[in-house]
Amino acid sequence: MTATPDTHLWLTIDALWTWLESDQPVSGREGLLLRVLKLSEEVGEVAQAIIGATGQNPRKGTTHTWDDVQSELCDTAITALVALRTLTPEPERVFAEHLARVAERSLNR
């Protein structure tokens, strides 16, 4: 079986989840909550990159590029998918079903 980009994505997410699970300082419910809260940190980094790319902080000026914004958005997406994997052993199915519902609702499919 040849791995598709989608398969590669989920294999990588599972490998990242396994790596995080093997060395987490806090486990159980608190560890789960902290993993989900990590999303807030990542979204904050997206905001910081946008502010830096647009030079909106007069004290700092332009400190980031739009490539930095893209990178931070990717970090946010990865963090969300790892958090989803933390909640379910079937993140690919859960995500695909949810995406289909959003597409149906939004695109009238």
C-alpha positions in Angstrom: 0.0 0.0 0.0 1.4 3.4 -1.0 1.1 6.1 1.6 -1.0 9.0 0.4 -0.3 12.6 1.7 -3.4 12.2 3.9 -2.1 8.9 5.3 1.3 10.4 5.9 -0.3 13.3 7.8 -2.1 11.0 10.2 0.9 8.7 10.6 3.0 11.7 11.5 0.3 13.0 13.9 0.2 9.6 15.6 4.1 9.6 15.9 4.1 13.1 17.4 1.3 12.0 19.8 3.3 8.9 20.8 6.4 11.0 21.4 4.6 13.4 23.6 2.9 10.7 25.5 6.2 9.0 26.2 7.6 11.9 28.1 4.8 14.1 29.5 5.4 15.6 33.0 1.7 15.7 33.7 -0.7 13.0 32.7 -4.4 12.1 33.1 -7.1 14.6 32.8 -4.8 17.5 33.7 -2.3 16.5 30.9 -5.2 16.3 28.5 -6.4 19.8 29.5 -2.9 21.2 29.2 -2.5 19.6 25.7 -5.7 21.3 24.6 -4.7 24.6 26.2 -1.5 24.5 24.1 -3.7 25.6 21.2 -4.2 29.0 22.9 -0.4 29.5 23.0 -0.1 28.6 19.3 -2.9 31.0 18.3 -1.2 33.7 20.3 2.0 33.0 18.3 -0.1 33.5 15.1 -1.3 36.8 16.4 2.2 37.9 17.4 3.5 37.0 13.9 0.7 38.9 12.2 1.4 41.9 14.3 5.1 41.6 13.6 4.5 41.1 9.8 2.4 44.2 9.6 4.6 46.3 11.8 1.7 47.2 14.1 3.9 47.5 17.2 5.6 50.9 16.8 8.2 50.1 19.4 9.3 46.9 17.6 8.5 47.6 14.0 8.4 44.8 11.5 9.7 41.7 13.2 8.1 38.8 11.3 7.3 37.8 7.7 4.2 36.3 6.2 6.2 33.0 6.0 6.4 33.2 9.8 2.6 33.6 9.9 2.2 30.5 7.7 4.6 28.6 9.9 2.7 29.5 13.1 -0.6 28.6 11.4 0.9 25.2 10.6 2.0 24.8 14.2 -1.5 25.6 15.3 -3.0 23.0 13.0 -0.6 20.3 14.1 -1.2 21.1 17.7 -5.0 20.8 17.1 -4.6 17.5 15.4 -2.4 16.1 18.1 -4.9 17.3 20.7 -7.6 15.5 18.7 -5.5 12.3 18.7 -5.2 12.7 22.5 -9.0 12.6 22.7 -9.6 9.7 20.4 -7.6 6.8 18.9 -9.5 7.5 15.6 -8.7 11.2 14.8 -8.7 10.6 11.1 -12.3 9.3 11.1 -13.5 12.0 13.6 -11.9 14.8 11.6 -13.2 13.5 8.2 -16.7 13.1 9.5 -16.7 16.6 11.0 -15.2 18.1 7.9 -17.9 16.5 5.8 -20.6 18.0 8.1 -19.0 21.4 7.9 -18.8 21.1 4.1 -22.4 20.0 3.9 -23.6 22.9 6.0 -21.4 25.5 4.4 -21.2 24.4 0.8 -24.7 22.9 0.5 -23.3 19.6 -0.7 
